[in-house]
């Protein structure tokens, strides 16, 4: 029986040991743990799947069934990428999760591709494009998709009373500032900063499944909990499925985004500001595209009433997905 199991390596950047030789980022830990719990939980619910989970051994061990999940520890003093390669050698498929910041998602996906294992990730060009908010906004606008106008800091800003400034490759509302006088604003640290107009509306997200031909299944229409403080935004999670009444308006948007960015594949999340349809509101406007598992995956299987993990695997490695197909509702 053991030899018939398909072994899936899950490697989430923050919890998986990438930072084992430095401090752990407390501002990303909750999201990282939520994604790991949701993904591993869905994978082990599939028949014939065994998960190997890369794990920073300074963290408390997660409570997964030991007969279905094996921890692959990464210890301070070790070289994380060497450990990840060693873990991949023991598995049939690799499912990495990493932020786009500093090119990390593209780097981690390339590292695992170099092991020869199938990797559950978007194509390199799609990751590179979506990792830049400036490039994403330009691509979407060129395809007639409403996206927030985005320019580098220092360029003439889009017309607006107030602006939002953030890193071009940022994630999770980190370093996302609301600025009244853009010409007088100074970045808190070096980096590629961008400027957008402050768009009023409801913070939302799409959870979508994209196949190799660009076909799209809209899995979830979600509301985000984003708080506006004094001069900044902060992210506090996702209400999965809370915006299902907007599905009819968002399904064409999901298809258009997949067509505009070839190479999106598997689970893809889209952040948007929802506004009323028609001239008075002009409908949803895209904030960014996340070419990876996002926190919106957490709770998705519960809301859907079926397990999307096998369907995602099926897009990358048919044999591994078939092993768990019996437990997946299609």
N, C-alpha and C positions, 0 to 999 in steps of 0.2 A: 504493500500500500504506500509506503514512504516514497518509493521510486516513482510512483505515478503522480505525485503532487507536483504542481507547477509552483516554482518559487519566485515570488515577487519581492524585489528589493525596494523598500520605501526609504528615501533619504531626504529628509526635510532639513534645509540649510541650518536653521537656528538651533534645533534640537538634535541634529544629526552629527554634531561634532566639528563643524567648520570653525567654530570659535573656541575650540577646546583650550587654546593657548592664550586666551584673553578673557575679558569680562563678558558675561552673557547680557544681551540687550533686553532689559525688562520690558521696554515699550513694545516689543514684538512677540513676547513669549506667549501671551494669551492666544493670539491668532495662530501662532505656530502649533501650539498644543491642540487647539480646536481642529485644525486641518488634519493633523496626524490622527487624532482620535476618530474623526469621521471617516477618513480614507481607510485606515487599517480595519476599523469596525466593519466597513462595507466589504473589504476584500476577504476577511475571514468568514463572512457570511456566505461566500460562494463555495460551492463544493469543489474540492480538489486544489484549493489554493493554500499555500503556506507563505507567510510573510517573514522576511528578514528586515529588521528595522535598525538602521544606523542610529546610535544614541550616545549623546554626550554623557559620560558616566558620572558627571557631577550632579546630574538631574535625578530626581526620584524616578525609579522605574515605573513605566505605565502599567496599568492593570489590564493587560490583554491575556487571553488564554495561552498558557505556556506551550501547549501542544500544537498551537497554530501560529504563534509569533515567537521568533527568536531574536533577542537583542544582539546587535553587533556593536560592542562598545568602542567608543573613541575616547582616549584618555589624554589628559594634559601631558605634553612632551612628545606625543606622537604627531605624525604628519597626516592630517585628515584625508587628503586626497589619495594617499597611498592606502589608507584603511578603506576608503570607499571603493577603490579598484579591487581590493582583496574581497570585499563583500560582494561586488558585482560578479566576480568569478565563481561565486557559489550559487548564483541565481540565474533564472531564465530570462527575466524581464526586469528593467529598472524603471522606477517611477520617482523622478526627482521633483522636489518642490523648492523653489528659491525665489527671492525677490529679484526684480529687474535691476535694482540699483547697482551701479558700478559694473554693469555687464555680467552680474553674478549668474543669472538664470542661463544666459547663453553659454557661459563658461562651464557651468556644471553639466548642462546637457551635452556639450561637446566632450567633456571628460568621460562621461559614461558611454557615449557613442564610440569613443576610441577603444573601449573594452570589447566591442563586437556584439554586445547585447542589445536587443531591441529596447528603445528608450521611449517612454510615454511622454512625448514633448512635441511642441510645434516645430516646424522647420526652422533652421537657423535664420533665414532671411526674415521670416515672420516674427521671430523673437526679437531680432535686432530692431526692426521697425517699431514694433509695439513697445519696446523698452524706452523709446523716445517719445515724449508727449508732443514735441514739436513735429516730428516726422509723422506721427499718427494723425494729428489734426490736419496736416497738409494732405495726406493721402485720402482721408475720409472726405475732406472738402472737395478734392479733385474728382471724387466719385459722387458728388451731389448729396453727401450725408451731412446733416447738421452736426457740427462739432464746435466746441468752444474755440474761438480764435486764439492762437497761441504763438507768441513770439519770444525770442531770447531777451533776457534782461539787458537793457541798453539800447535796443531797437525802439522805434516809435511804438508806444503801446496801443493796443486796440482802444477805440473810444469807449469810455466808461466813467462813471462817477467814482467807483471804487474798483480796485483790481485785486486779483489773487496772485501771489508769487509763491513758487514752489520749485523744487529740483526737477529738471527735465526727466529724470529717471526715478523719481521718488515713489514711495509706496505707503499706503495706510495713513494718509493725511499727515505724515511726519514732515515737519518743516513747511507747513502750508499756512501762509500768512495772508491776512486781509490788510490792504494798504490803501490809505487815502491819498497820499502824495507820492506817487510812484517815482518821480524824479529825485526825491530826497531819500529814498529807501536804500539801506546798505545791507547786503547779505550777511548773515551771522557767521558764515564760513564759506570757503572756496567751493566752487562747483559750477555746473551748468544750470543756471537759474532761468526760469521762464515766467512770462507775464500773461495773464488771462483776464478778461473782464469778469467781474463778479456777477454771476447769473443767478437770479432768484428762481426757486423752484424746490421740488422735493428730491432729496438725494436717494437714488435707486441703483439697482444693478440687474443685469441679465446673467443667468447661468445658461450657457449654451453648449451643445455637443456638435462639433463640426467634423465631417468625414473627409476623406482624402479628395473627394470631388467637389468639396465646398458645400455639400448639403448640410443643412442646419436643422437641429431639433432644439427648440427653446425649452429648456428644462425648468427654469425657475424665473419668476418675475418678483424681484425682491425689493424691500425697502431697507435703506441703510440708516443706522443711527449715527448721525454726524452732528456734533454740537458746535455752534459758533460761539467762541469766546471773545475776549477782548483782543482783537487783532489776530486771531488764529482759528483754525478748525481742528477738531479732534474726532477720531473715529472710535465708535463703541459697539460695533457689531452689525449684524444683518438679520432682518426678519424675513426668513426664506418663505417665498410664496405669498407675501403680504400684498403684492401688487398684481395678482392674477387678473383683476378687472381691466388691466392695461394690455393683456396678451395680444389682442387683435391689432393694436397699434404698434406693439413692439416686435411682433414676428417679422414683418417686412424689414424692420431696422436690423434685426439679427442677420437675416439673409444678405442684406446689402453690405454689412460689415465683413462677413465672410468672403463675399465676392471681391471686396476692395483690397483685402489683405490675403493673397494666396499663401498657403502654407500653414494657416491656422488649422489646428487639428486636435481632436480630443476635447477636453473640457476647456472652455474659454469663458472668461468673465468680462463684462463690459460695465463700467461705471457711467452713469448718466444723471443728468438733471431732468426730471420730468416736469413738463409744463402742459397746460391744457392744449388740446389740438385746435387747429384753426388759426385764423389771423390774430385773435386776441392773445394766444399763447405761443403759437408756432410749434407746439409739440416737443418731444424729447430732444435733448442735445447731448451728444456724447462727450464725456470728460476724458476717458482713457480706455484702452483695451488691455486686459491682463492675459497674456498667452500662457496660462498656467492655472493650476488649482488655486482657488481663492477661498477666503473664509466663508463665502457664500455656499460652498459645498457642504459645510457643516449643517446637518439637519435636512439635507436635500432628500435623502432616501425616505425619511419619515414623511415629509410633505408629499413626495411623489407617490408613495405607497409601493414603490419597487426600488430595486438596487441598481443604480447607474454604473457601478464600478466595472461590471462585466462588459457592458456596452462600450465603455471607454477603452478597456483593454482590447476589445475586438477590433478596434481601429488600428492597432499597432502590432498585434501578434495573435493571429486567429487561433493558433493551437492553444495558447495559454488561456484565451477567453473561452474556448470551447470546453475546457476542463471544468469551468465554473458555470457553464451556461444553464445547467439544470436549475440553478437557484436564482436565475434572473428573469424577471418579468419583462417582456418586450411589448 
